[in-house]
Amino acid sequence: MPESASALAERVAAVPRFVFHGRVTRVVGLVVEAVGLDGAVGDLCRIHPGGRGEAIAAEIVGFKGDQVLLMPLGSMEGVRPGAAVERQGQSSGVAFGPGLLGRVLDGLGRPMDGLGSIGASRMVPIVAEPPNPLTRRPIRKVLSTGVRVLDGFLTMGQGQRMGIFAGSGVGKSTLLGMIARRSSADVNVIALLGERGREVRDFIEQSLGPEGLARSVVVVATGDQPALVRARGALVATALAEAFRDEGKEVLLMVDSVTRVAMAWRELGLAVGEPPTTRGYPPSVFAQLPRLLERAGNGPVGGITGIYTVLVEGDDFQEPVADHVRSVVDGHVVLTRKLASAGHYPAVDVLESASRVRDQVVDREVIRASNRLLELLAAYREKEDLIAVGAYEPGGDPLLDRAIRFREPLQTLLRQEVDDPAEVAEVFRRIVELDRTAEGTR
């Protein structure tokens, strides 16, 4: 039906008479400097390079005198002095809707799998305050991961935040895929940030598989993307997890990896002139990490269980990002190259790992049994060199004798093939039975 004259007049009256543009003055590294632009940090803009070049999306990241500092969300090719800069408004957030499950999004929340629109029902802000500590529900229920070593010795609770600390090439992505396919969560939100393009496809098709993807949303920002896109990917994934949580769902949020997000923040901070501190990280990185990690957890309804991988540089588990994340999360899982090299998968070092909520969600009998089995592992590790060279004589230490006798059953319990599912109740039963057998040989 044709629009009435009065309605058309109202629409024409609403069109702004003037559009104010800033102009580019110079480009320094990753930063575009402009003058004459009115905006705030976080506002989205478009840089019009002129000629036949397409407009370039950018975000305001800071100010220097009368200069506005912008960082493009794509390639800066074509930006020239005097190019027009138009403010688009505040960041619009990320689209959320029921069609998200099974989809792959880019770091800005746009579909990148060629399957069309997600059928968004609303927009959710990507920046939000962490929940009030007094409104968080206590962690009281076990989150089953389907991985024996985690369920049995590092039991996670719904709403917990767990860090997975690992060097490169020790099975971190494979472990995440096992958890995503078999966890008891309703929805998975998985952020693959700073990864190689080949690894992204391998993770989606092999580690996650069709079964895991069907109940997951995957957010991807590969290492070749601008730092701003990699950093926003973590916020987009967290915002989607919060939206599912607000619907009452139990969400498993996986961010792989927090280290690469911190590196992106480092690039942004140094580009706008922040002073470098420990290992070149500016102070803002260590202020932003807790704000990101604290957004996970239980709410009044629903909850987000966060698993954050930390890629330790040079297998240094005390490097700044790893140390800071470990101080914030509710537990840590350490994957070691020594175990991976020996063909022990998952390469989880249970003696160096801990879950701070295990004792709140697991029965006393299981806790006592798992602690006694860990004691056997610790006793064997302490004298491992003597045993290897044949310098230990059986009978000298009853605890060590039992550790040697039950080492193989323990290793069998801790190892697991990728296609070998495990039920948490069955894992608890096996732990209690193995402990009773070991105690019976005292």
C-alpha positions in Angstrom: 0.0 0.0 0.0 1.5 3.4 -1.0 2.8 5.5 1.9 0.6 8.5 2.8 1.8 12.0 2.2 1.9 12.9 5.9 4.0 9.7 6.8 6.4 10.5 3.9 6.8 14.0 5.1 7.6 12.8 8.7 10.3 10.5 7.3 11.8 13.3 5.2 11.8 15.6 8.2 13.7 12.9 10.2 16.6 12.8 7.7 19.5 14.8 9.1 20.2 18.0 7.1 24.0 17.7 7.6 26.3 14.8 8.1 29.5 15.8 9.9 32.7 14.0 8.8 36.1 13.9 10.4 39.2 13.5 8.3 42.3 11.3 8.5 45.5 13.1 9.4 47.9 10.2 9.7 48.3 6.4 10.1 50.8 5.1 12.7 51.2 1.4 12.8 47.7 -0.1 13.6 46.2 3.3 14.5 44.4 5.8 12.3 44.4 9.4 13.6 41.6 11.7 12.7 40.4 15.2 13.5 36.9 16.9 13.5 35.2 13.7 14.6 32.7 13.7 17.6 32.5 10.3 19.3 33.3 8.2 22.3 35.5 5.2 23.0 33.8 2.1 21.5 31.8 4.0 18.8 31.9 2.5 15.3 32.9 4.6 12.4 33.5 4.3 8.6 36.5 5.5 6.8 35.8 6.5 3.2 39.1 6.2 1.3 37.7 7.8 -1.8 37.9 6.6 -5.4 36.3 3.2 -5.9 37.6 1.8 -2.6 34.9 0.5 -0.2 34.3 2.1 3.2 36.4 0.6 6.0 34.8 -0.1 9.4 36.8 1.1 12.4 36.3 1.7 16.1 37.3 4.6 18.3 39.9 3.3 20.8 41.2 6.5 22.4 42.1 10.2 22.1 45.3 12.2 21.9 44.7 16.0 22.2 42.2 16.8 19.5 43.1 13.7 17.6 40.7 10.7 17.6 42.4 7.3 17.5 40.7 4.6 15.5 41.6 1.0 14.8 40.1 -0.6 11.6 38.2 -3.9 11.8 39.7 -5.0 8.5 42.5 -4.1 6.1 43.7 -0.5 6.1 44.6 -0.6 2.4 43.4 2.5 0.7 43.4 4.8 3.7 45.0 8.2 2.8 45.5 11.6 4.4 42.3 13.6 4.3 40.0 10.6 3.9 36.5 11.2 5.3 35.6 9.5 8.6 31.9 9.1 9.5 30.6 8.2 12.9 28.1 5.4 12.7 27.0 5.3 16.4 27.6 3.1 19.4 28.5 -0.6 18.9 25.3 -2.4 18.1 26.2 -5.6 19.9 25.7 -9.0 18.5 22.6 -10.7 17.0 21.0 -13.4 19.1 18.3 -15.9 18.2 17.2 -19.5 18.2 18.9 -20.2 14.9 22.4 -19.8 16.4 22.9 -23.4 17.3 25.1 -25.2 14.8 26.4 -22.0 13.4 29.9 -20.5 12.9 30.4 -16.8 13.4 33.3 -14.4 12.8 34.8 -12.2 15.6 32.2 -9.6 15.0 29.3 -12.0 15.4 28.5 -12.3 11.6 27.8 -15.7 10.0 30.8 -17.1 8.2 29.6 -20.6 7.3 27.6 -19.7 4.2 24.3 -20.9 5.7 22.5 -17.6 5.6 20.9 -15.5 8.3 20.7 -16.8 11.9 17.2 -15.3 12.3 18.1 -12.9 15.0 15.3 -12.0 17.5 17.3 -9.3 19.4 20.7 -7.7 19.8 22.7 -8.2 23.0 25.5 -5.9 24.2 29.0 -7.4 24.0 30.2 -5.4 27.0 28.4 -6.1 30.3 29.1 -6.0 34.0 29.9 -9.3 35.8 26.9 -10.5 37.9 26.6 -9.2 41.4 28.4 -11.7 43.7 25.4 -11.8 46.1 23.0 -12.9 43.3 25.2 -15.8 42.1 23.7 -19.2 42.9 26.2 -21.4 44.8 27.9 -24.2 42.8 26.2 -27.4 43.9 25.9 -29.6 40.8 28.5 -31.6 39.0 29.2 -30.7 35.4 29.9 -34.0 33.7 32.6 -33.6 31.0 32.8 -37.2 29.8 36.6 -37.2 30.5 37.6 -39.6 33.2 40.6 -37.7 34.6 38.5 -34.5 34.9 35.3 -36.0 36.3 37.1 -38.3 38.7 40.0 -36.2 40.1 39.3 -32.6 39.0 35.5 -32.6 39.2 33.9 -29.4 37.9 30.7 -27.8 39.0 28.0 -26.0 37.0 29.1 -22.3 37.1 32.8 -23.0 37.7 35.6 -21.3 35.8 38.4 -23.6 34.9 41.7 -22.8 33.2 43.5 -25.3 31.0 47.2 -24.5 30.9 49.2 -26.0 28.1 52.1 -25.5 25.7 51.5 -25.9 21.9 50.9 -29.4 20.5 50.0 -31.3 23.7 46.3 -32.1 22.9 44.5 -29.0 24.2 42.1 -28.8 21.2 41.4 -32.5 21.3 40.5 -32.3 25.0 38.2 -29.3 24.3 36.4 -31.3 21.6 35.9 -34.3 23.9 34.3 -32.0 26.5 32.1 -30.2 24.0 30.7 -33.4 22.6 30.0 -35.1 26.0 29.4 -32.4 28.6 26.1 -32.2 30.5 25.6 -28.6 29.5 22.6 -27.5 27.4 24.6 -25.3 25.0 28.2 -24.8 24.1 29.6 -21.4 23.1 33.2 -21.9 21.7 35.5 -19.1 20.9 38.6 -20.0 18.7 40.7 -16.8 18.8 44.1 -16.3 17.2 44.2 -19.9 15.9 45.5 -21.0 12.5 42.9 -21.3 9.8 43.7 -25.0 9.3 43.3 -25.7 13.0 39.8 -24.1 13.0 38.4 -26.4 10.4 40.1 -29.4 11.9 38.6 -28.5 15.3 35.1 -28.0 13.9 35.1 -31.1 11.7 37.1 -33.6 13.7 37.5 -32.6 17.4 33.9 -31.1 17.7 32.2 -33.2 15.0 28.6 -32.9 13.8 27.3 -34.1 17.2 29.1 -31.4 19.1 28.4 -28.7 16.5 24.6 -29.3 16.6 24.4 -27.9 20.2 27.2 -25.3 19.8 27.9 -21.8 18.6 31.4 -21.3 17.3 33.0 -17.8 17.2 36.2 -17.7 15.1 38.8 -15.0 14.7 42.0 -16.4 13.2 45.5 -15.1 13.9 45.6 -13.1 10.6 42.6 -11.0 11.7 43.2 -7.5 13.2 43.8 -7.4 16.9 40.5 -5.6 17.5 38.6 -8.4 15.9 40.4 -11.1 18.0 39.7 -9.1 21.1 36.0 -8.6 20.3 35.6 -12.3 19.6 36.0 -13.0 23.3 33.4 -10.4 24.1 31.0 -11.7 21.5 31.2 -15.3 22.7 30.7 -14.2 26.3 27.7 -12.1 25.4 26.1 -15.0 23.5 26.7 -17.3 26.6 25.1 -14.6 28.8 22.0 -14.5 26.5 21.6 -18.3 26.7 22.1 -18.2 30.5 19.4 -15.5 30.8 17.0 -18.0 29.1 17.7 -20.4 32.0 20.1 -22.7 30.1 23.3 -24.3 31.5 26.0 -23.0 29.2 29.5 -24.2 28.6 31.7 -21.3 27.4 35.1 -22.3 26.0 37.6 -19.6 25.1 40.7 -20.9 23.2 42.8 -19.1 24.0 42.9 -16.4 26.7 46.6 -15.8 26.0 45.9 -14.8 22.4 43.2 -12.4 23.6 45.7 -10.9 26.0 48.1 -10.6 23.1 45.5 -8.8 21.1 44.9 -6.4 24.0 48.6 -5.9 24.2 48.7 -4.8 20.5 45.8 -2.4 21.1 47.3 -0.9 24.3 50.8 -0.4 22.9 49.3 1.0 19.6 47.5 3.8 21.5 50.5 4.6 23.7 50.2 2.6 26.9 53.5 1.9 28.7 54.6 -1.7 28.5 55.2 -3.6 31.8 55.8 -7.3 32.4 56.8 -9.0 29.1 55.5 -6.0 27.2 51.9 -6.3 28.5 50.4 -2.9 29.4 48.5 -2.5 32.7 45.1 -2.5 31.0 45.5 -6.2 30.1 45.6 -7.3 33.7 42.6 -5.1 34.4 40.5 -6.5 31.5 41.3 -10.2 32.2 39.3 -10.4 35.5 36.4 -8.4 34.0 36.2 -11.0 31.1 36.6 -14.1 33.4 34.2 -12.9 36.0 31.3 -12.6 33.5 31.0 -16.4 33.7 29.3 -18.2 36.6 25.9 -18.9 37.9 23.1 -16.3 37.6 19.7 -16.2 39.4 18.6 -18.6 36.6 20.9 -20.6 34.4 24.6 -20.5 34.5 27.9 -20.3 32.5 30.6 -22.8 33.2 33.8 -21.2 31.7 36.8 -23.2 30.4 39.6 -20.9 29.4 42.7 -22.2 27.8 46.1 -20.6 28.4 48.8 -21.1 25.9 52.0 -21.0 28.1 54.9 -19.5 26.2 58.0 -21.8 26.2 56.1 -24.2 28.6 56.6 -21.5 31.3 53.6 -22.0 33.6 54.6 -18.9 35.7 54.5 -16.4 32.8 52.4 -13.3 33.5 49.1 -14.2 31.8 49.1 -17.8 33.1 49.8 -16.6 36.6 47.1 -13.9 36.5 44.4 -16.2 35.1 45.3 -18.9 37.7 44.6 -16.4 40.4 41.2 -15.5 39.1 39.6 -18.9 38.0 38.2 -21.6 40.3 40.7 -24.3 39.3 43.4 -25.2 36.8 44.2 -28.2 34.6 47.8 -28.6 33.6 48.7 -30.4 30.3 52.4 -31.4 30.1 54.6 -32.2 27.2 56.3 -35.0 29.1 53.0 -37.0 29.3 52.1 -36.1 25.7 55.5 -37.3 24.5 54.9 -40.6 26.3 51.6 -41.1 24.5 49.5 -40.4 27.6 46.3 -38.7 26.5 44.7 -36.6 27.8 48.1 -35.3 29.0 46.7 -34.0 32.3 49.1 -33.8 35.2 46.6 -34.4 38.0 49.2 -33.8 40.7 49.8 -30.2 39.3 46.1 -29.6 38.7 43.3 -28.7 41.1 39.6 -28.0 41.2 38.6 -25.5 43.9 34.9 -26.6 43.9 35.4 -30.4 43.8 34.7 -30.8 47.5 31.4 -28.9 47.2 29.9 -31.2 44.6 31.3 -34.7 45.2 30.4 -37.2 48.0 32.9 -37.6 50.8 33.6 -41.3 50.0 34.7 -40.4 46.4 36.8 -37.5 47.7 38.7 -39.7 50.1 39.2 -42.4 47.5 40.5 -40.1 44.9 42.8 -38.4 47.4 44.3 -41.8 48.4 44.9 -42.7 44.8 46.6 -39.3 44.2 48.8 -40.1 47.2 49.9 -43.3 45.4 50.7 -41.3 42.2 52.7 -38.7 44.3 54.7 -41.5 46.0 55.6 -43.1 42.7 56.7 -39.8 41.1 58.9 -38.9 44.1 60.9 -42.2 43.7 60.4 -42.6 39.9 64.1 -42.2 39.1 65.2 -44.8 41.6 62.6 -47.2 40.3 63.7 -46.6 36.7 67.3 -47.5 37.4 66.4 -50.5 39.6 67.8 -48.9 42.8 64.6 -49.4 44.8 64.3 -52.7 46.7 60.6 -53.8 47.3 59.6 -53.9 50.9 61.4 -50.7 52.0 58.3 -48.5 51.7 54.8 -50.0 52.0 53.2 -46.9 50.4 55.6 -47.0 47.4 55.1 -50.8 47.1 51.4 -50.2 46.7 52.0 -47.3 44.3 54.1 -49.6 42.0 51.6 -52.4 42.2 48.6 -50.2 41.2 50.4 -47.9 38.8 49.1 -49.6 35.7 45.4 -49.7 36.8 45.7 -46.0 37.7 47.2 -45.1 34.4 44.4 -47.1 32.6 41.9 -44.9 34.5 43.7 -41.7 33.7 44.1 -42.4 30.0 41.2 -42.2 27.5 40.7 -42.5 23.8 38.9 -39.8 22.0 36.0 -42.1 21.0 35.7 -43.6 24.5 32.8 -42.0 26.3 32.6 -42.0 30.1 29.7 -41.5 32.6 30.6 -39.6 35.7 28.8 -42.1 38.0 30.8 -45.0 36.5 34.0 -43.0 37.0 33.2 -42.5 40.6 32.5 -46.2 41.1 35.8 -47.2 39.5 37.7 -44.8 41.7 36.1 -46.1 44.9 36.6 -49.8 43.8 40.3 -49.2 42.9 40.9 -47.5 46.2 39.3 -50.3 48.2 41.4 -52.8 46.4 44.6 -50.8 47.0 43.7 -50.3 50.7 43.0 -54.0 51.1 46.7 -54.8 50.3 48.1 -52.7 53.2 
